[in-house]
Amino acid sequence: MNDPIPRVEGVVVALGDRPAVGALALAGVDVRVAASPDEVRAVWDALGPEVGLVVLAPAAASALGARVDDLGSPLTVVMPP
């Protein structure tokens, strides 16, 4: 029987400002704090191939824009505002 829930392999990373993503560390998420758009883009560019999912704070998603759709980018999800 096929598993109905798709699985993501790799490290789960949360990216954004500390108030938005900090608590996710309690769930074992690799939290990467970035306060400015330039910091967000630098952290995004430094993500390695081991990253399977990135949870983005809304401001981080805005800073990245269409970059999250680039071929080879990890799967992303944006937190609600």
Backbone hydrogen bonds, N-H to C=O, Kabsch-Sander energy under -0.5 kcal/mol:
donor,donor_aa,acceptor,acceptor_aa,energy
9,E,7,R,-0.5
11,V,50,E,-3.1
13,V,11,V,-0.5
13,V,53,L,-2.8
14,A,30,D,-2.0
15,L,55,V,-2.8
16,G,32,R,-1.6
20,A,17,D,-0.8
21,V,17,D,-2.0
22,G,18,R,-2.7
24,L,21,V,-1.5
25,A,22,G,-1.6
26,L,23,A,-1.6
27,A,24,L,-1.3
28,G,25,A,-1.8
29,V,24,L,-1.8
30,D,12,V,-2.5
31,V,29,V,-1.0
32,R,14,A,-3.2
33,V,31,V,-0.6
34,A,16,G,-2.2
40,V,36,S,-2.5
41,R,37,P,-2.4
42,A,38,D,-2.0
43,V,39,E,-2.6
44,W,40,V,-2.6
45,D,41,R,-2.3
46,A,42,A,-1.2
47,L,43,V,-0.5
47,L,44,W,-1.2
51,V,48,G,-1.6
52,G,11,V,-2.3
52,G,50,E,-0.5
53,L,11,V,-1.6
54,V,75,L,-2.4
55,V,13,V,-3.3
56,L,54,V,-0.7
56,L,77,V,-3.2
57,A,15,L,-2.4
61,A,57,A,-2.4
62,S,58,P,-2.1
63,A,59,A,-2.0
64,L,60,A,-1.8
65,G,61,A,-2.0
67,R,64,L,-2.1
68,V,65,G,-1.1
69,D,66,A,-1.9
70,D,67,R,-1.5
73,S,70,D,-2.2
75,L,52,G,-1.2
77,V,54,V,-2.1
79,M,56,L,-3.0
